[in-house]
Amino acid sequence: MASSSAAQVDQDATLLYDYLRMGASPAPPPADVIFGLGSLDTRVAARAAQLYLDGLAPWLLFSGASGKLTRDRFNLPEAEVFADIARSMGVPDDRILVEPLARNTGENVRFAHALLAERGITPRSLILVQKPYMERRAWATFQKQWPDDAVAVTVTSPQLAFAEYPDKGNPKELVVSVMVGDLMRIEKYPALGFQIEQEIPPPVMEAAQRLIAAGYDKHLP
C-alpha cells in the first residue's frame, strides 16, 4: 500500500466526487415521475420527497432491495425504508410507488419501468435522485437500460459538496472506497452492456489510481 497524505486523499477524493456528481441544477424541471434509487444514504429519500412536496412531479417512485451495504443496517428493503421517510415528511401514500426487488442499478431502472407500466404510467420525463457520487453512473445506466427512447431525464442528489458529505452513516473511508469502485464501473461496464460509455478525464483516473494504491480498494468491481 502506497503512502498518501490526508490532504492528497481529500484532493483526489474531491476530484472523483465532482466528476461523478454531474452537477445538474439544484432545481430540476418538473417531471412526470421522481425516481429515487435505493442506497444506504437516507438523505436521498429526503431529497426525493422534498422534490415531490415542492410540486415537481405527481408520482414518487423508490426502487431497491437489500444490498451489501444495507442488509445489516435496514430491517426492510431500501425502497420501503425510503418510502417510510417520504411518508414521514408528508408525501401521501397513494402517490408513492415501491419497487423492493432491484439488487443493482440496472435492475432499479428496468424494474421501475415495469412497475410504472403495470400502473399504466408512461412517463415522458423523470427526475432521478441518487447519492451525489452516483449521479453519473445512475444517468449512464438509465440511458442504456430504460426501454423507452423519448424520455427526458434529469439527475439530482442531496446538495452537498464532498467536504460536507460524509456523516455517521456514510463515513469518509467507506465513501471514498465506494466512489473509486463506481469510477471503475463507469470505465468497465459499457463493454458489458450495463451503461453508456463516458469519457473519464485523465486527472480523474490518475486520482483514482492513487486512492487505490492508498488502500481505497474495498469496493472495486
Secondary structure as GFF3:
##gff-version 3
##sequence-region A 1 221
A	DSSP	alpha_helix	6	20	.	.	.	ID=ss1
A	DSSP	beta_strand	33	37	.	.	.	ID=ss2
A	DSSP	alpha_helix	43	53	.	.	.	ID=ss3
A	DSSP	beta_strand	59	63	.	.	.	ID=ss4
A	DSSP	alpha_helix	78	88	.	.	.	ID=ss5
A	DSSP	three_ten_helix	93	95	.	.	.	ID=ss6
A	DSSP	beta_strand	96	99	.	.	.	ID=ss7
A	DSSP	alpha_helix	105	118	.	.	.	ID=ss8
A	DSSP	beta_strand	125	129	.	.	.	ID=ss9
A	DSSP	three_ten_helix	132	134	.	.	.	ID=ss10
A	DSSP	alpha_helix	135	145	.	.	.	ID=ss11
A	DSSP	beta_strand	152	156	.	.	.	ID=ss12
A	DSSP	three_ten_helix	162	164	.	.	.	ID=ss13
A	DSSP	alpha_helix	172	192	.	.	.	ID=ss14
A	DSSP	alpha_helix	202	213	.	.	.	ID=ss15
###
